[in-house]
Amino acid sequence: MLDLINADRQANGLTAVEWDDSAAQAAQLHAEDMAQQNYFSHWNTQGWGPDVRYGLAGGTDVIRENVAAQWSRYNDGRPAPIGDWREVIRDAQVGLMNSPGHRANILDPHHTHVGIGVAYNAETGEARIAQEFINRFVELTPVATNTANDGEVAISGTLLRGARQPLINVAFEPLPTPLTPDDLNNRMPQTYRSPAETIDVVRPIVQGKQFEARVPVGQSGPGLYHIRIWVDISGEDVPAANVIVNTARP
C-alpha cells in the first residue's frame, strides 16, 4: 500500500511519503479495533478521533486519517479466508482514490510520512485498513505533559524542511462519551473534524531554526488541550504539530 500511495502521489507530481513506525502503530491499533468490534469509523469506542488516539499514544505530528473497509465471503454469506491480500490492498487504494476527500488526503503536498494498519476478522470476513498521514515540519524535544504543578507545558523544537515563523494555537475539547459499535456505524457525518476549539494563541521565541514557548493549559477546566503548531511553508500556513494534554488524568 505504501508503494501504491507513492505511485499515486508521483503520478500527480508530488514527492513520496516515508514510512513512520509511530503512525503505523496508531493505524494498526485502530484497524484491529474496527475489525474485532465490527465497526467502521474515524472514532473509536472511547470516543477518540485520530488526532487524540495518536497524541495520547505519544505522537506529536499533525495526523490525517483515511479508513477503508473490505470483506471476503462465500456466496452463501459465510466468511471466507482472504487468498490474495495484494488484490484487497489494490482495491482499497483504488476506492480511496475514487473518493474526493480520501484522494485529497493522499495527494496532500504537505504530507511527509505515513503509517498503515491492516486487520482481518476471520469470524466475520471483514477487513479494515487505516492510513495515517503526518506532516513533519518540526522536531519537538520530549514534551512533559504533566501539568499538575503550574498549568503550563514547555514546548521547544527545531524547524525542518524550510519551515519558518512558528505560531502556537491552544484548543480545548471536553472528554468524549464512550460509543458503541452501532453508534459508530450510524454516526454522521463520517468525515472527521476535531471538535477542539481554539482558546489561546502563543507566539514562541525563535532563534534561527530553534523555537521555545511556555503554553498555558487548564484554563477551560479538565479535558483535552491541543497545542497546535503552525509554520510558514513557502508563504502558506501549514499545520506542523499537535501535542495532546489530558488535564483530566488523576
C-alpha positions in Angstrom: 0.0 0.0 0.0 2.9 2.4 0.7 4.1 1.7 -2.9 0.6 2.4 -4.3 0.3 5.6 -2.3 3.6 6.9 -3.6 2.8 5.8 -7.1 -0.4 7.9 -6.9 1.5 10.8 -5.4 4.3 10.7 -8.0 1.7 10.4 -10.9 0.4 13.8 -9.6 3.7 15.5 -9.4 4.2 15.1 -5.6 7.1 13.8 -3.5 6.9 10.4 -2.0 5.9 9.9 1.7 8.2 7.9 4.0 7.2 5.1 6.4 6.7 6.1 10.0 6.6 3.5 12.7 4.6 5.5 15.3 1.9 6.4 12.8 1.8 2.7 11.7 1.3 1.6 15.3 -1.6 4.0 15.6 -3.1 2.8 12.3 -2.7 -0.9 13.3 -4.4 -0.5 16.6 -7.3 1.3 15.0 -7.6 -1.2 12.2 -7.6 -4.1 14.6 -10.2 -2.4 16.9 -12.5 -1.8 13.9 -12.2 -5.3 12.7 -12.6 -7.0 16.0 -15.6 -4.9 17.1 -17.2 -4.7 13.7 -17.4 -1.0 13.2 -16.1 1.5 10.6 -15.3 5.0 11.7 -12.7 7.6 12.4 -13.7 7.5 16.1 -13.2 4.5 18.4 -15.4 3.2 21.2 -13.8 5.5 23.7 -14.9 8.5 21.5 -11.3 9.3 20.4 -10.7 10.6 16.9 -7.4 10.0 15.1 -5.6 13.1 16.4 -6.4 12.2 20.0 -5.6 8.5 19.6 -2.2 9.3 18.1 -1.5 12.1 20.5 -2.3 10.2 23.7 0.0 7.4 22.4 2.8 10.0 22.4 2.7 11.2 18.8 3.2 15.0 18.3 2.9 15.4 14.5 -0.2 16.6 12.7 -2.1 13.5 11.6 -4.8 13.0 8.9 -6.6 9.6 8.6 -8.1 7.5 5.8 -10.0 4.3 6.6 -11.2 1.6 4.3 -13.4 -1.5 4.7 -13.1 -4.7 2.6 -14.7 -8.1 3.1 -14.3 -11.7 1.9 -17.3 -14.1 1.9 -18.6 -17.2 0.2 -21.7 -16.9 -2.0 -23.8 -18.1 0.9 -22.6 -15.2 3.1 -20.1 -17.2 5.3 -16.8 -15.5 5.9 -14.0 -16.7 3.6 -10.2 -16.5 4.0 -8.5 -13.8 2.0 -6.5 -15.5 -0.6 -4.9 -12.5 -2.3 -4.0 -9.7 0.0 -2.4 -7.7 -2.8 -5.8 -7.6 -4.6 -7.5 -6.4 -1.4 -4.9 -3.7 -0.9 -5.1 -2.6 -4.5 -8.9 -2.5 -4.4 -8.9 -0.4 -1.2 -6.4 2.1 -2.7 -8.5 2.5 -5.8 -11.6 3.0 -3.8 -9.9 5.7 -1.7 -8.5 7.5 -4.8 -12.1 7.5 -6.2 -13.4 9.2 -3.1 -12.7 13.0 -3.3 -12.0 13.5 0.4 -9.7 10.5 0.7 -8.0 11.3 -2.6 -7.3 14.9 -1.3 -5.7 13.4 1.8 -3.5 11.0 -0.2 -2.4 13.8 -2.5 -1.8 16.5 0.2 1.5 18.0 -0.8 2.4 18.8 2.8 2.3 15.1 4.0 5.8 13.8 4.6 5.2 10.4 6.3 2.6 7.7 6.5 1.8 4.7 8.7 -0.6 1.9 7.6 -2.6 -0.7 9.5 -4.4 -3.7 8.2 -6.6 -6.2 10.1 -8.9 -9.1 9.3 -11.6 -10.7 11.4 -11.9 -14.4 10.3 -15.2 -14.8 12.2 -17.0 -12.0 10.1 -14.9 -11.9 6.9 -14.4 -8.2 7.5 -11.1 -6.4 6.9 -10.2 -2.9 7.9 -7.4 -0.6 6.7 -6.2 2.7 8.2 -3.8 5.2 6.6 -2.3 7.7 9.0 -0.6 10.6 7.1 1.5 13.1 9.0 3.2 16.4 8.5 6.7 16.6 9.9 7.9 20.2 9.7 9.1 20.5 13.3 11.1 18.2 15.6 10.0 18.7 19.2 12.1 18.0 22.2 10.4 15.5 24.6 7.2 17.1 26.0 6.3 16.8 29.7 2.5 16.9 29.6 2.1 16.6 33.4 0.6 20.0 34.3 -0.3 19.3 37.9 2.2 21.9 39.2 1.9 25.0 37.2 -0.7 24.6 34.4 1.9 25.2 31.7 3.6 23.0 29.1 7.1 23.8 27.9 7.3 23.5 24.1 10.6 23.7 22.2 11.9 22.3 19.0 13.6 22.6 15.6 12.1 23.8 12.4 12.5 21.4 9.5 12.2 21.4 5.7 12.3 25.1 5.3 9.6 25.8 7.8 9.5 29.4 9.2 7.6 31.6 11.6 6.0 29.1 14.0 2.8 30.0 15.8 1.1 28.1 18.5 -2.7 27.8 19.0 -4.2 26.2 22.0 -7.6 24.4 21.5 -9.8 22.7 24.0 -12.3 19.8 23.9 -14.1 18.1 26.8 -13.6 14.4 27.3 -15.9 12.5 24.9 -18.5 10.0 25.9 -17.9 6.3 25.0 -19.6 5.0 21.9 -20.9 1.5 20.9 -20.1 -0.1 17.6 -23.7 0.6 16.5 -23.2 4.3 17.4 -20.0 4.4 15.4 -21.6 2.7 12.3 -24.5 5.1 12.4 -22.6 8.3 13.2 -22.9 11.0 10.6 -21.0 12.7 9.2 -18.3 10.1 9.0 -15.7 12.7 7.9 -13.6 13.6 10.9 -13.1 17.1 12.1 -11.7 17.8 15.6 -14.2 19.2 18.0 -11.5 21.2 19.8 -12.0 24.9 19.7 -9.1 27.5 19.8 -8.9 29.4 23.1 -5.5 30.9 23.1 -2.6 32.0 20.8 1.1 31.9 21.8 4.0 33.3 19.9 7.1 31.3 20.6 10.6 32.8 20.9 12.5 31.9 17.7 16.3 31.9 17.3 17.3 30.6 13.9 15.7 27.2 13.5 15.1 26.8 17.2 11.9 27.9 19.0 10.5 27.7 22.5 7.4 28.7 24.5 5.6 28.1 27.7 2.0 27.3 26.8 -0.8 27.6 29.4 -3.4 24.8 29.7 -6.2 24.1 32.1 -7.9 27.4 31.7 -11.1 25.8 30.4 -11.2 23.1 33.0 -10.4 19.4 32.8 -10.3 17.9 29.3 -8.1 17.7 26.3 -5.9 20.6 25.3 -4.4 20.6 21.8 -1.2 22.5 21.4 -1.1 23.1 17.7 2.0 24.5 16.0 1.6 26.1 12.6 4.5 27.1 10.3 5.0 29.0 7.1 6.0 26.9 4.1 6.7 29.0 1.0 4.2 31.6 2.1 1.5 29.1 3.1 0.3 28.4 6.7 0.7 24.7 7.3 -0.2 22.6 10.4 3.0 21.1 11.7 2.4 19.6 15.2 -0.3 18.7 17.6 0.5 17.9 21.3 -2.4 16.5 23.3 -2.5 17.2 27.0 -5.1 15.4 29.1 -5.7 17.6 32.2 -8.5 15.2 33.4 -6.0 12.5 34.3 -5.7 11.9 38.0 
